[in-house]
Amino acid sequence: MDIAVSRAQDIAALERFMPSSSVDGHHAARFARQEAGESTYLIPWLDGRPVGHAEVRWTGCEAPVVRLAQPGCPEINGLFVWPESLRSQGIGTSLVHAAERLARERGIGVMGLGVGDDNERAAALYARLGYRPTVAYVDRWAYLDADGVRHDRADPCTFLVKELR
């Protein structure tokens, strides 16, 4: 498996293997933020196909309570491994390590990420990787279902932080 920074030509493959269901067409939106210098969109590739993604938002978490509690802390956002059969194979861990390496290269000594309060599996992974809870918040987002109907979500989450060495 290789982890690479996304390129414009990768968006079509991402949509083919992991179609966007978010209102903003998340692959294109994440790539646009990368092009604007706000983030780095990391894609793990296995046998020529994308098997997940993670966006390192250098501007931090969008939730105001997190911004107040953790000013200047970049966020690993949208960490995802697909298909499910590839989970627990080290891809998520590799994405986190790649994000941390990028932060260190920029001279940044801290990294954060949010985890849904109902996502015990991911929370256990992040704890093993050294992330510690700092602040509770509500992640607000929207998606389109198969019929194109918009659904707004408000998920209770915890923002976790790790000091990078």
Backbone bond lengths (Angstrom), bond angles and torsions (degrees), N, CA, C in turn:
res aa  C-N    CA-C-N  psi(-1)  N-CA   C-N-CA  omega(-1)  CA-C   N-CA-C  phi
1 M - - - 1.450 - - 1.523 109.02 -
2 D 1.321 115.46 139.35 1.455 122.86 175.41 1.523 108.55 -119.76
3 I 1.328 116.38 141.80 1.454 121.20 173.56 1.516 107.26 -110.51
4 A 1.332 115.82 126.27 1.463 121.03 -177.09 1.523 110.06 -130.37
5 V 1.319 114.84 154.77 1.462 121.29 171.76 1.523 106.70 -72.55
6 S 1.322 117.02 134.99 1.468 120.50 -175.82 1.520 111.46 -63.36
7 R 1.338 113.06 150.46 1.457 122.34 176.86 1.525 107.49 -123.78
8 A 1.302 116.82 161.32 1.467 121.07 -178.49 1.523 111.40 -53.68
9 Q 1.329 116.84 -41.54 1.466 119.91 -177.24 1.527 113.08 -70.62
10 D 1.329 118.24 -11.39 1.464 121.15 179.30 1.530 112.84 -78.68
11 I 1.312 117.49 -20.96 1.475 120.84 -174.29 1.527 111.45 -58.74
12 A 1.313 117.97 -41.84 1.473 121.11 -179.81 1.525 110.61 -62.23
13 A 1.341 118.14 -43.39 1.469 120.85 178.99 1.523 110.65 -66.20
14 L 1.319 116.92 -39.58 1.469 119.80 177.48 1.524 110.48 -61.32
15 E 1.322 117.13 -43.71 1.470 120.64 179.31 1.527 111.35 -65.96
16 R 1.318 117.53 -35.32 1.463 120.81 -179.51 1.526 111.16 -68.40
17 F 1.338 117.09 -44.05 1.459 120.17 -175.50 1.522 114.20 -91.79
18 M 1.341 118.02 -26.34 1.468 122.69 -179.62 1.524 108.11 -140.55
19 P 1.332 118.13 73.56 1.469 120.64 -173.62 1.529 112.80 -57.01
20 S 1.325 114.96 139.77 1.465 120.76 177.20 1.514 109.74 -67.76
21 S 1.303 115.06 134.13 1.461 119.23 172.78 1.516 109.38 -119.08
22 S 1.329 116.93 0.02 1.458 119.26 -179.90 1.522 109.61 -79.90
23 V 1.303 115.20 158.83 1.456 121.43 -177.87 1.526 111.20 -62.43
24 D 1.335 117.37 -34.88 1.458 120.21 -176.83 1.527 113.82 -88.74
25 G 1.334 118.73 5.02 1.460 120.54 -175.99 1.512 108.84 62.16
26 H 1.318 116.30 71.33 1.460 121.15 -160.42 1.521 116.10 -55.40
27 H 1.307 121.01 -33.18 1.467 119.38 179.67 1.532 110.82 -64.06
28 A 1.313 116.40 -48.50 1.468 120.32 179.98 1.521 110.87 -65.38
29 A 1.322 117.35 -39.61 1.471 120.66 179.85 1.529 110.78 -65.92
30 R 1.315 116.87 -40.95 1.465 119.91 178.61 1.531 110.38 -66.36
31 F 1.321 116.79 -40.87 1.459 119.40 177.87 1.528 110.28 -63.87
32 A 1.332 117.43 -39.40 1.472 120.94 179.04 1.532 110.58 -63.30
33 R 1.334 117.34 -40.38 1.474 119.31 176.90 1.527 110.55 -64.19
34 Q 1.330 115.99 -37.99 1.464 119.39 177.25 1.525 109.93 -62.23
35 E 1.324 117.04 -46.03 1.461 121.08 -179.84 1.527 111.60 -62.25
36 A 1.335 116.96 -28.86 1.468 121.73 178.69 1.529 112.08 -82.83
37 G 1.339 116.97 -3.01 1.458 120.69 179.12 1.515 114.58 83.76
38 E 1.342 116.83 9.46 1.462 121.13 -177.60 1.523 113.12 -87.76
39 S 1.334 116.70 -18.22 1.457 119.56 -175.11 1.519 110.33 -156.94
40 T 1.321 114.22 174.63 1.468 122.28 169.95 1.520 106.22 -129.70
41 Y 1.323 116.27 125.28 1.463 122.62 -176.73 1.526 108.30 -101.16
42 L 1.322 116.15 108.61 1.459 122.74 -176.38 1.527 111.31 -95.38
43 I 1.324 115.65 135.44 1.467 121.47 -178.97 1.525 108.96 -126.73
44 P 1.353 118.05 121.96 1.463 120.13 171.86 1.538 109.17 -84.24
45 W 1.333 116.16 134.36 1.464 122.76 -178.94 1.517 109.30 -117.42
46 L 1.320 115.65 133.95 1.451 122.04 177.60 1.522 107.81 -134.66
47 D 1.302 117.07 122.50 1.471 122.07 -178.92 1.529 112.34 51.79
48 G 1.333 115.93 41.59 1.459 120.80 174.69 1.513 116.13 79.52
49 R 1.332 117.98 7.94 1.466 118.87 177.97 1.517 110.09 -131.20
50 P 1.346 116.20 149.17 1.460 119.86 178.35 1.531 110.00 -71.78
51 V 1.328 115.94 138.52 1.467 119.87 -178.59 1.535 111.32 -125.27
52 G 1.318 116.07 22.49 1.457 120.24 177.95 1.512 110.79 158.88
53 H 1.325 114.72 -169.36 1.460 120.96 177.48 1.523 110.02 -168.99
54 A 1.317 114.77 161.90 1.464 123.18 171.55 1.518 106.95 -156.88
55 E 1.309 116.28 135.26 1.457 120.99 178.29 1.520 108.71 -108.80
56 V 1.317 116.82 125.38 1.463 121.25 174.53 1.519 106.25 -92.73
57 R 1.325 115.89 107.94 1.465 120.73 -179.70 1.526 108.48 -90.19
58 W 1.312 114.94 104.19 1.463 120.70 -178.77 1.516 110.76 -66.48
59 T 1.327 117.48 -20.34 1.465 122.40 179.46 1.522 112.14 -84.56
60 G 1.325 117.94 -5.11 1.463 122.12 177.16 1.515 113.59 90.07
61 C 1.315 114.12 -178.44 1.469 122.71 179.64 1.523 109.99 -69.26
62 E 1.325 116.52 144.12 1.460 120.73 -179.32 1.522 113.54 -76.41
63 A 1.334 118.35 -21.02 1.466 121.15 -176.31 1.531 110.04 -67.54
64 P 1.325 117.96 123.69 1.470 120.88 -177.63 1.535 113.97 -55.55
65 V 1.325 117.99 -39.15 1.463 119.76 -178.85 1.531 111.05 -65.12
66 V 1.329 116.83 -34.17 1.461 120.69 177.38 1.524 110.07 -71.93
67 R 1.326 117.19 -43.14 1.463 121.06 178.74 1.528 111.32 -57.90
68 L 1.326 115.40 -39.49 1.466 120.68 179.65 1.533 110.97 -69.12
69 A 1.325 116.51 -42.75 1.472 121.18 -177.48 1.522 112.76 -76.77
70 Q 1.346 117.32 -30.56 1.470 121.70 -174.85 1.532 110.46 -132.14
71 P 1.330 118.07 61.53 1.472 118.95 -178.24 1.532 111.08 -63.10
72 G 1.316 114.83 137.21 1.461 120.11 177.59 1.514 115.53 76.33
73 C 1.322 117.35 7.32 1.467 120.93 -179.38 1.527 109.80 -90.42
74 P 1.330 117.97 115.61 1.464 118.78 176.23 1.526 110.42 -66.13
75 E 1.322 115.26 159.14 1.468 120.77 -175.13 1.521 110.82 -127.32
76 I 1.327 115.89 134.74 1.455 121.15 167.21 1.522 105.35 -83.74
77 N 1.309 116.48 117.58 1.458 121.45 -173.72 1.525 109.68 -121.46
78 G 1.319 116.04 144.23 1.465 120.60 173.24 1.514 114.28 65.59
79 L 1.322 117.86 33.91 1.456 119.77 177.52 1.527 108.03 -67.20
80 F 1.334 115.55 126.69 1.462 120.47 -172.27 1.516 109.26 -152.17
81 V 1.327 116.68 136.34 1.463 122.59 175.29 1.523 107.67 -122.68
82 W 1.345 116.05 131.55 1.458 121.86 -177.85 1.516 109.98 -146.62
83 P 1.300 118.42 138.81 1.460 128.64 4.25 1.537 112.35 -76.35
84 E 1.321 114.24 167.96 1.464 120.21 -177.00 1.520 112.58 -55.90
85 S 1.327 117.21 -30.95 1.468 120.64 -178.93 1.527 112.21 -61.90
86 L 1.332 118.06 -17.17 1.462 121.60 179.39 1.527 112.72 -92.62
87 R 1.324 116.80 -4.11 1.463 118.89 178.50 1.526 109.85 -70.83
88 S 1.320 115.75 153.48 1.469 123.58 -176.46 1.528 111.69 65.01
89 Q 1.328 116.11 27.48 1.466 121.68 177.12 1.527 111.46 -113.81
90 G 1.337 117.51 7.54 1.459 121.70 177.57 1.519 115.13 95.64
91 I 1.316 118.45 0.00 1.468 120.82 -178.44 1.522 110.53 -68.98
92 G 1.319 117.08 -46.93 1.469 120.50 178.43 1.523 111.55 -60.96
93 T 1.322 116.05 -43.71 1.468 120.48 177.41 1.521 110.32 -60.03
94 S 1.320 117.44 -42.93 1.468 121.23 179.22 1.530 111.30 -63.93
95 L 1.322 117.43 -38.43 1.461 120.52 176.77 1.526 111.13 -63.49
96 V 1.326 117.21 -44.46 1.464 121.00 178.71 1.527 109.76 -61.66
97 H 1.312 117.14 -45.27 1.467 120.22 -179.78 1.533 111.23 -63.52
98 A 1.327 117.45 -38.71 1.464 120.64 177.75 1.532 110.59 -63.97
99 A 1.322 117.18 -41.57 1.468 121.24 177.93 1.526 110.97 -63.40
100 E 1.325 116.39 -43.76 1.464 120.56 178.92 1.531 110.88 -62.91
101 R 1.325 116.83 -39.60 1.464 121.38 179.21 1.541 110.37 -62.65
102 L 1.335 116.22 -42.30 1.464 119.97 177.42 1.526 110.94 -61.68
103 A 1.327 116.88 -41.13 1.466 120.32 179.23 1.530 110.74 -63.26
104 R 1.313 116.11 -45.67 1.474 119.81 178.42 1.530 111.27 -59.51
105 E 1.323 116.41 -40.82 1.468 120.69 178.91 1.521 111.68 -61.86
106 R 1.332 116.49 -27.25 1.466 121.58 178.22 1.529 111.78 -90.11
107 G 1.328 116.64 1.06 1.459 120.40 -179.26 1.521 113.47 78.83
108 I 1.314 116.76 19.98 1.464 121.82 -179.69 1.526 108.54 -93.24
109 G 1.322 116.92 131.71 1.459 121.40 -174.00 1.504 115.58 -103.58
110 V 1.322 117.50 11.64 1.458 120.69 -178.46 1.524 109.16 -148.21
111 M 1.333 115.77 149.40 1.471 121.12 175.42 1.512 107.51 -140.13
112 G 1.316 116.75 144.59 1.459 121.10 178.61 1.508 111.24 -129.73
113 L 1.315 114.92 166.02 1.461 121.40 173.86 1.517 108.48 -162.42
114 G 1.299 115.33 155.43 1.457 120.72 178.73 1.510 110.49 -103.79
115 V 1.322 115.31 149.45 1.460 120.34 176.55 1.528 108.29 -138.38
116 G 1.324 115.17 135.36 1.457 120.35 178.03 1.514 110.71 -63.15
117 D 1.317 116.35 140.32 1.468 120.75 -178.74 1.523 112.18 -60.73
118 D 1.334 117.19 -21.02 1.467 120.72 -179.90 1.531 112.85 -96.37
119 N 1.334 117.47 5.01 1.464 121.28 -176.66 1.528 110.07 -104.17
120 E 1.322 115.34 72.99 1.469 120.86 -176.03 1.526 112.41 -63.82
121 R 1.306 116.67 -35.29 1.469 120.34 -178.80 1.532 110.81 -62.84
122 A 1.331 116.88 -47.93 1.467 120.14 178.86 1.526 110.53 -66.71
123 A 1.331 117.56 -41.04 1.465 120.76 179.58 1.524 110.65 -59.24
124 A 1.329 117.55 -39.13 1.469 121.23 178.95 1.530 110.25 -65.69
125 L 1.330 117.40 -40.55 1.462 121.02 177.53 1.524 109.96 -61.11
126 Y 1.325 116.88 -49.46 1.461 120.65 -176.74 1.531 111.02 -63.86
127 A 1.325 117.33 -37.13 1.473 120.15 176.71 1.534 110.23 -63.47
128 R 1.337 116.81 -42.65 1.470 120.26 177.55 1.518 112.04 -61.27
129 L 1.338 116.12 -30.97 1.456 121.07 -179.36 1.528 112.72 -85.67
130 G 1.335 116.96 0.85 1.464 120.72 174.79 1.513 116.22 98.15
131 Y 1.317 118.42 10.79 1.470 121.61 179.16 1.523 109.63 -85.27
132 R 1.335 115.55 137.01 1.464 121.74 -177.17 1.525 110.42 -122.76
133 P 1.337 116.84 142.71 1.469 120.41 -179.18 1.527 111.98 -63.82
134 T 1.344 115.64 140.09 1.466 120.04 177.64 1.522 112.89 -126.14
135 V 1.326 118.30 -41.45 1.460 119.47 -175.38 1.534 110.39 -154.28
136 A 1.321 115.23 139.77 1.469 121.24 174.37 1.531 108.31 -85.26
137 Y 1.315 115.92 144.62 1.470 120.88 177.80 1.517 109.31 -155.14
138 V 1.316 116.32 174.23 1.460 122.11 176.65 1.517 107.98 -114.46
139 D 1.327 115.58 122.28 1.461 121.86 177.44 1.525 107.61 -88.29
140 R 1.317 116.15 119.31 1.465 121.54 -179.71 1.521 108.85 -108.11
141 W 1.345 115.30 127.13 1.456 120.66 -178.62 1.515 109.05 -154.91
142 A 1.312 116.14 169.87 1.469 120.91 -178.38 1.525 108.95 -136.41
143 Y 1.328 114.52 151.78 1.465 119.84 176.00 1.521 108.80 -141.56
144 L 1.336 114.07 163.01 1.457 121.43 176.51 1.512 108.47 -107.31
145 D 1.346 116.80 131.37 1.467 119.07 177.81 1.528 109.56 -80.69
146 A 1.323 116.21 -176.76 1.464 121.65 -176.36 1.527 112.82 -60.13
147 D 1.344 116.93 -23.94 1.462 121.44 179.12 1.526 112.32 -92.72
148 G 1.347 116.72 3.19 1.451 120.14 -179.65 1.515 114.61 82.25
149 V 1.335 116.82 12.21 1.459 121.28 -179.95 1.527 109.10 -85.21
150 R 1.324 115.82 132.30 1.463 121.42 -179.62 1.528 110.25 -78.35
151 H 1.335 114.68 136.52 1.462 121.87 175.03 1.527 107.77 -126.63
152 D 1.326 116.80 126.72 1.454 121.63 177.70 1.519 108.93 -95.61
153 R 1.331 115.47 135.84 1.463 121.69 -178.56 1.512 109.99 -119.53
154 A 1.312 114.67 150.03 1.468 122.14 173.47 1.521 105.64 -139.23
155 D 1.329 115.82 100.40 1.457 121.52 -174.42 1.524 111.47 -105.62
156 P 1.345 117.44 126.83 1.467 119.46 173.76 1.528 109.78 -66.08
157 C 1.316 115.85 131.73 1.464 121.90 -176.13 1.527 110.23 -137.71
158 T 1.313 114.33 169.41 1.457 122.22 171.80 1.515 107.47 -126.54
159 F 1.332 116.21 134.14 1.457 120.55 176.08 1.517 107.76 -91.37
160 L 1.329 115.26 127.76 1.448 122.72 -177.77 1.525 109.37 -110.44
161 V 1.313 116.67 147.49 1.465 120.90 -178.43 1.518 110.05 -133.81
162 K 1.325 114.58 145.68 1.464 121.16 175.71 1.528 108.87 -129.95
163 E 1.304 115.84 132.66 1.465 121.13 171.48 1.530 106.79 -78.62
164 L 1.323 115.40 127.81 1.463 120.15 -179.54 1.525 108.95 -92.82
165 R 1.310 116.90 139.59 1.469 120.95 179.20 1.496 110.56 -100.92
